[in-house]
């Protein structure tokens, strides 16, 4: 249980590093938020620690969903991940567009990452 949760969290973090890099959607994401490229912020450690902890919690809870659903194959794990994303992330994050003035492009970038991350985590959780 520990190895699969840690592996799923690592997979999600790696996907995020690639997704939000300048090679992928990082520049567009920053533009949508009105951010500019500047020198690295000092003391980003606490943010990274919080991100790792929250990703481990997410992987742990998703692992519970995979177990409750009895998923034992990669497609089943992917489906559980996609359904969890649809029910909990796609819906609640829409508030950013509906009420906070975020753009549909921002929503698409963030939710594209979340969907891919949830699917991959679901797969990782059933194969470990």
CORQUINOR-V498129 format. One record per pair of residues at least 12 apart in sequence whose ideal C-beta (glycine too) atoms are under 6 Angstrom apart, sorted by sequence separation. I is the first residue (numbers start at 1). J is the second residue. D is the distance in Angstrom with one decimal. If there is no record, write none. Layout:
BEGIN
[[I;J;D] [I;J;D]]
END
This chain:
BEGIN
[[66;80;5.2] [65;80;5.4] [65;84;5.7] [90;111;5.8] [62;84;6.0] [89;114;4.8] [85;114;5.7] [85;115;5.0] [85;118;4.0] [84;118;5.7] [81;118;3.9] [82;119;5.5] [81;119;4.4] [81;121;5.7] [78;119;4.7] [81;122;2.8] [13;55;5.9] [80;122;4.8] [12;55;5.3] [78;122;5.2] [77;122;3.8] [78;123;5.2] [9;55;4.5] [77;123;4.6] [9;56;4.8] [77;125;5.7] [74;123;4.7] [77;126;3.6] [9;59;4.3] [8;59;4.0] [5;59;4.6] [5;60;5.1] [71;126;5.3] [5;63;5.5] [62;121;5.5] [66;125;4.8] [66;126;5.9] [59;121;5.8] [63;125;5.0] [32;103;5.3] [32;105;5.4] [32;106;4.0] [29;109;4.9] [25;109;4.8] [19;113;4.4] [15;116;5.9] [15;117;5.1] [12;117;4.4] [11;120;5.1] [12;121;5.5] [8;121;4.1] [11;124;5.2] [8;124;4.3] [7;124;5.2] [8;125;5.2] [4;125;5.2] [7;128;5.5] [4;128;3.6] [3;128;5.7]]
END
